[in-house]
Amino acid sequence: MNTNTSTPPKSKRMHWMDNLRTVIIALVILYHVGGVYESAGLWGWFWIVDDPDIFIASGIIGIMFDTFVMPTIFFISGYLVPASLKDKTPLQFVGSKAKRLLLPWALAVVTLIPLYKVIFLYSRGLPQENWTTYFHITNPNSQNWLWFLPLLFAFSMLYLLIEKAGIKFN
């Protein structure tokens, strides 16, 4: 028999925020899946899959998603940054953001992007290129689908600078 009648401590987790992030990430996935079938052919020159079958609505849906999905993700990130900084030193904050944002970016730049290029060229019957062209350092435009990770890191660092400088915007 359990005689403990105390209530468990209330979680500080914002479940509505978790749900919002889940929905937005699902919309990002749908946006990228729809790009394969968009009718303008804009995705065909860079996307790994280029299906000749088209679905006109996917382009329209893509335009709608494109206007609010990433801004919403950036809003959520910005909303959560103060809480992320609250109990950390500036060095701990930079380290945690680097671990969560720059480390995945760096791993993708040296693994996923070269693999993507191999598959992209192979799928179109194009010859493989010199191995040095498969990396972000030698081909700056090659990380275009990872643009948001370094940008989120930069915004977090900007917030840290503004916070430590004591600048208030209220």
SVG drawing of the C-alpha trace seen along z (x, -y; Angstrom):
<svg xmlns="http://www.w3.org/2000/svg" viewBox="-3 -49 43 51">
<polyline fill="none" stroke="black" stroke-width="0.4" points="0.0,0.0 1.4,-3.4 1.1,-5.9 2.8,-8.7 0.0,-11.3 2.3,-14.1 1.9,-15.1 4.9,-14.7 6.8,-17.9 5.3,-19.7 7.4,-19.4 8.8,-22.6 8.5,-21.1 6.2,-23.0 4.2,-20.2 2.5,-22.6 5.9,-23.6 6.9,-20.0 3.7,-19.4 4.2,-22.6 7.8,-21.4 6.5,-18.0 3.9,-19.4 6.3,-21.9 8.9,-19.1 6.3,-16.9 5.4,-19.9 9.1,-20.3 9.2,-16.6 6.0,-17.0 7.5,-20.1 10.6,-18.2 8.6,-15.1 6.4,-17.4 9.4,-19.0 9.9,-15.8 6.6,-16.2 6.3,-20.0 5.3,-21.0 7.7,-23.9 10.8,-21.6 12.7,-23.8 13.7,-21.0 14.9,-18.7 18.3,-20.3 19.5,-19.9 17.2,-17.4 18.4,-13.8 15.1,-12.4 13.6,-13.9 10.3,-12.1 8.8,-12.9 5.3,-12.5 4.0,-15.8 1.4,-16.9 0.4,-20.6 -0.9,-21.0 2.5,-20.1 4.0,-23.3 1.2,-25.4 1.4,-23.5 5.2,-24.0 4.8,-27.7 2.4,-27.9 4.7,-25.8 7.7,-27.8 6.2,-31.0 5.8,-29.9 7.6,-26.6 11.2,-27.8 10.2,-31.2 8.2,-29.1 11.2,-26.9 13.4,-30.0 10.7,-31.6 10.6,-28.4 14.4,-28.4 14.5,-32.1 11.8,-31.6 13.7,-28.8 17.2,-30.5 16.8,-32.5 15.9,-29.4 18.8,-27.6 21.2,-30.3 19.6,-30.8 21.6,-28.3 24.8,-28.2 28.0,-30.2 28.6,-31.8 31.2,-29.1 28.8,-26.3 26.1,-28.0 28.5,-28.2 29.5,-24.6 26.0,-23.3 24.9,-25.2 28.0,-24.0 27.3,-20.4 23.6,-20.6 24.1,-22.7 27.6,-22.8 28.6,-19.2 25.7,-17.7 26.4,-20.3 30.1,-19.4 29.3,-15.7 26.9,-16.1 29.3,-18.3 32.0,-15.6 29.6,-12.6 26.1,-13.2 26.9,-15.9 29.6,-13.9 27.4,-10.8 24.5,-13.0 26.7,-14.1 27.7,-10.6 24.1,-9.4 23.0,-12.5 25.5,-12.1 25.0,-8.4 21.2,-8.7 21.5,-11.0 24.1,-8.9 26.7,-11.7 30.4,-10.9 31.8,-11.2 33.9,-14.2 37.3,-14.8 36.8,-13.8 37.8,-17.3 34.7,-18.8 32.5,-16.7 33.2,-18.8 31.9,-22.1 35.3,-23.7 36.0,-23.3 32.4,-23.8 30.7,-26.4 27.3,-26.0 27.3,-22.3 25.8,-22.7 22.7,-24.7 20.3,-22.2 22.1,-22.7 21.9,-26.5 19.8,-26.7 22.2,-25.0 25.0,-27.6 22.4,-30.4 20.7,-29.2 24.1,-29.0 24.9,-32.6 21.6,-33.9 22.2,-32.1 25.7,-33.8 24.1,-37.1 21.6,-36.7 24.4,-35.8 26.3,-39.0 23.2,-41.2 22.4,-39.5 25.9,-39.9 26.1,-43.5 22.9,-44.3 21.0,-45.6 17.2,-45.5 14.6,-45.8 11.5,-46.2"/>
</svg>
